[in-house]
Every structure is written in structure tokens, then in C-alpha cells.
Amino acid sequence: MPQSPSAFKSLLATKLWLVALKYLCFIGMNPKQRAAEAALSYVKDGMVVGLGTGSTADFFLEALGTAITSGKLRDIRGVPTSKYSELRAQKLGITTATLAQCPSPDITIDGADEVDPNLELIKGAGGALLREKMVAQNSRKLVIIVDSSKVVQKLGQRYALPVEVAIFGYQVHEAFFRSLGAQPMLRVEKPSGHPFVTDNGNYIYDCRFTQIDQPHNVESKMKSRAGIIETGLFLGLAGEVLIGGEDKVLTLKRNL
């Protein structure tokens, strides 16, 4: 039965109000939230989603949890990249699975400490770099969400490079890191001053470079050394980067 003109106008007004409300909520967000909300559009019903770790990734977990509990998204499983993200996801109503159970996530949404013009990344400030890289490498697509403060011309300009090392004999790596031009600092817990221990039972060195001109070379040298488990260099992995600004989100795509 055709709608009356008044009913149609009422329905149109309601739809316009909902659009306006969504826009007002969007402009009221901080840049990290804005990028996280934009990333939600990449997730479809039935997907397996890699769940990142960190402050920006946490905004995405909140958005995903809300979409699931409201019924906007269905049959979603998340593969957490840390114990923290696993507990957080479960509290938000996100069904979690291990990487062994879901070895090829459809997409991973995660943050980054730095992004360069080639979409190469430094990650690991949250201490989850090993699991983050494993989940990212096994995902069909990696989407990174950041604010503009994380965009750099050269990796290493603003943030130290996290490097996860075995506890046994960890001190011997310091001279090696210096030979690569870095100033290494063992990550410690505050306020105790005890070494930070990763979910995998390892330590982390934060290696401060002036900048990393040849990230692939640094990655290769570090990964060839016994006792170095993983680095925070995520090279050739990010398919898209969403950069949250004050009133919009910029999308960068990798040139294949």
C-alpha cells in the first residue's frame, strides 16, 4: 500500500535525523576514534578479524563490540594479538578464537607507532609485536588505523624500534644494536623498574635511531641474530592506512 505524503515526509525526516546524528557523533570523536570507526566499514558478517593491541586498536574493539551487540554485525570471530586484547574483546561481547583455530583471518585492524610514505610501519609500543606480526602476516588484509602524529617521512624519527629478545643472555645484544646505529634501552615496568615481560615470556629493547634509512637491511640483520625473536618493523604488510584527522579520515593504499 502506498505511503501517504505525510508518512513519507515523516520517514524521510527520521532518516535525515539519523544521518545528522551519526555525523555529529563522528565530528565529536578524537582522531583515533574517527579512524577506528571508519575501519568498521571493512568488517562484514561472518568474518574472522585480527584484533590489534594499543590505544587506537582499543577504540576499534569498542566499535566492533557495539556493532556486534547491537546486531549490526553477525557471526564475527576475533583473533586477539595479546592477552589484554583477548580479555577486552570478551568483555565487549566479541567471540574470540586462536590463530591456530582461524589461521587465515579475513582482515586485521591494528594501530601503529609510525607510518612512512610507503606504508611501512613501526609497531610494538604496546609490547605485542610478535603476536601482532604473526596475525598480520597470516591475514588476507591488514588495515592500520592511526592519527596524524604517527605519520613520518622516515621510520625511527619519532619512536624507538621495539625488538623482542630471549631473556637468556639478553645483555649481549646491546653492543650489536649500537653497531647498527641505535641506542638500546631495555623496557622496564613502572614504577617497579623490573624488566617488562611480553606475553611470550621475553624482554623488549627499545632501539632509538635518528632515522632508519634502510629498514629492510636493519630487519634482515636483526632477524639473522640468535636470541632476537622479532622486530617491530612491519614491512610490506599494510594494505591500507586510515589516518584520523580533526574532521575526516584520509585513506592511503599501498601501490602494488
C-alpha positions in Angstrom: 0.0 0.0 0.0 1.5 3.4 -1.0 2.6 5.7 1.8 0.7 8.9 2.4 2.7 12.1 1.7 2.8 12.9 5.5 4.1 9.4 6.3 6.8 9.7 3.6 7.9 13.1 5.0 8.0 11.7 8.5 10.1 8.7 7.4 12.4 11.0 5.4 12.8 13.3 8.4 13.7 10.4 10.6 16.3 9.1 8.2 17.8 12.6 7.8 17.9 12.9 11.6 19.7 9.6 12.0 22.3 10.6 9.3 22.8 14.0 11.1 23.1 12.3 14.5 25.8 9.9 13.1 27.6 12.9 11.6 27.5 14.8 14.8 28.8 11.8 16.7 31.6 11.4 14.1 32.8 15.0 14.4 32.7 14.8 18.1 35.3 12.0 18.1 39.0 12.4 18.6 41.2 11.4 15.6 42.0 7.9 16.8 38.3 7.2 17.4 37.4 8.5 14.0 39.9 6.2 12.3 38.7 3.3 14.3 35.0 3.9 13.4 36.0 4.2 9.7 37.7 0.8 9.9 34.5 -0.8 11.0 33.2 -0.5 7.4 35.8 -3.1 6.3 34.2 -5.7 8.5 31.4 -7.8 7.1 29.1 -10.6 8.6 30.9 -13.9 9.1 34.4 -12.5 9.0 37.4 -13.5 11.2 39.0 -10.3 12.4 42.5 -9.9 13.7 42.3 -7.7 16.8 45.2 -5.4 17.4 46.7 -4.1 20.6 47.1 -0.5 21.7 45.2 2.7 22.4 43.9 3.1 18.8 43.1 -0.5 18.4 41.2 -0.4 21.6 38.8 2.2 20.1 38.2 -0.3 17.2 37.5 -3.1 19.8 34.8 -0.8 21.3 33.3 0.0 18.0 33.3 -3.7 16.9 31.8 -4.8 20.2 29.0 -2.2 19.9 28.3 -3.3 16.3 28.1 -7.0 17.4 25.9 -6.5 20.5 23.5 -4.2 18.5 23.1 -6.8 15.8 24.7 -4.6 13.1 27.4 -7.3 12.6 26.8 -11.1 13.0 28.9 -14.2 13.2 32.2 -12.3 13.9 35.2 -14.1 15.4 38.2 -12.1 16.6 41.8 -13.4 16.8 43.5 -11.3 19.6 47.1 -10.3 19.4 47.6 -10.1 23.1 46.2 -11.3 26.4 44.9 -7.8 27.0 43.1 -7.7 23.7 41.6 -11.1 24.4 40.1 -10.1 27.7 39.0 -6.7 26.4 37.3 -8.3 23.4 35.5 -10.9 25.5 34.2 -8.2 27.9 32.9 -6.3 24.8 30.9 -9.3 23.5 33.4 -10.3 20.8 33.8 -14.1 20.3 37.5 -14.9 20.3 39.5 -17.7 18.7 43.2 -18.6 18.5 45.3 -18.2 15.4 45.5 -22.0 15.2 41.7 -22.2 15.1 41.5 -19.4 12.5 44.8 -19.5 10.6 43.8 -17.0 7.9 41.9 -14.1 9.3 39.9 -12.1 6.6 41.3 -8.8 7.9 43.3 -7.4 10.8 42.7 -4.0 12.1 45.5 -2.6 14.2 47.3 0.6 15.1 50.9 1.6 14.6 53.6 3.8 16.2 54.9 5.1 12.9 53.8 5.0 9.2 56.1 6.2 6.4 55.1 7.2 2.8 55.5 3.6 1.6 53.1 2.3 4.3 56.0 0.7 6.1 55.4 0.6 9.9 57.0 0.5 13.3 54.8 -1.3 15.9 55.2 -2.7 19.3 54.9 0.1 21.8 52.2 -2.0 23.5 54.6 -4.9 23.7 52.6 -7.3 21.5 54.8 -7.1 18.3 55.4 -10.8 17.9 51.8 -11.8 18.0 50.7 -8.7 16.0 53.1 -9.6 13.2 52.1 -13.3 13.2 48.4 -12.4 12.9 49.1 -9.7 10.3 51.2 -12.0 8.1 48.5 -14.6 8.1 45.7 -12.2 7.4 44.3 -11.6 3.9 44.4 -7.9 4.6 46.0 -5.5 7.1 44.3 -2.2 7.7 46.2 0.2 10.0 44.4 3.0 12.0 46.4 6.0 13.3 46.2 9.7 13.9 48.3 12.2 12.0 51.0 12.2 14.8 52.1 8.7 13.6 52.9 9.8 10.1 56.7 10.3 9.4 58.9 10.7 6.4 61.4 8.1 7.7 60.9 5.3 10.2 62.5 5.9 13.5 62.2 9.6 13.5 59.8 9.8 16.4 59.6 6.4 18.1 62.1 3.8 19.1 62.1 0.5 17.3 60.9 -2.3 19.7 62.9 -5.5 19.5 61.8 -8.7 21.3 64.6 -10.8 22.6 65.0 -14.0 24.6 65.8 -13.5 28.3 68.8 -15.7 28.2 71.9 -13.6 27.7 69.8 -10.6 26.6 72.6 -8.1 27.6 74.8 -9.3 24.7 72.5 -7.7 22.1 73.2 -4.1 23.3 76.6 -3.8 21.5 75.0 -5.3 18.4 72.2 -2.8 18.4 74.7 0.0 18.8 76.7 -1.3 15.8 73.5 -0.7 13.7 73.4 3.0 14.9 70.8 2.5 17.6 70.7 3.5 21.3 69.1 0.5 23.0 67.1 0.8 26.2 65.7 -2.3 28.0 62.0 -1.7 28.5 61.0 -1.8 32.2 57.8 -1.7 34.2 56.9 1.5 36.0 57.2 2.2 38.9 58.9 -1.1 39.9 61.8 -0.8 37.4 61.6 -4.6 36.7 62.1 -5.7 33.1 58.9 -5.7 31.0 58.0 -9.3 30.1 55.9 -10.0 26.9 53.0 -12.4 26.7 55.6 -14.8 25.2 57.9 -14.6 28.2 60.6 -12.4 26.5 62.2 -9.0 27.0 62.0 -5.9 24.8 64.7 -3.5 23.8 63.5 -0.1 22.5 66.2 0.9 20.0 66.4 4.6 19.3 67.6 5.6 15.8 68.0 9.1 14.4 66.1 7.5 11.5 66.1 4.2 9.7 67.2 4.8 6.1 67.2 1.1 5.1 64.5 -0.7 7.1 64.8 -4.0 5.1 68.5 -4.1 5.8 68.0 -3.5 9.5 65.3 -6.1 9.7 67.5 -8.7 7.9 70.5 -8.1 10.2 68.4 -8.3 13.4 66.5 -11.4 12.3 69.7 -13.2 11.5 71.0 -12.9 15.1 70.3 -15.7 17.5 68.3 -14.6 20.5 66.4 -11.9 18.7 62.9 -13.1 18.4 61.2 -10.4 16.4 61.4 -6.7 15.5 58.7 -4.0 15.3 59.4 -3.4 11.6 56.3 -4.3 9.7 57.4 -4.2 6.1 55.2 -4.8 3.1 52.2 -5.8 5.3 49.8 -2.9 5.4 47.3 -2.8 2.6 45.6 0.4 3.7 46.2 3.1 6.3 43.4 5.2 7.8 44.6 8.5 9.2 42.2 10.1 11.5 42.1 13.9 11.4 40.1 16.5 13.2 37.1 16.2 10.9 37.8 13.5 8.4 39.7 10.3 7.7 42.3 10.0 5.0 42.8 6.6 3.3 46.2 5.6 1.9 46.5 2.5 -0.2 49.7 0.5 -1.0 50.8 0.7 -4.6 51.1 -2.9 -5.8 
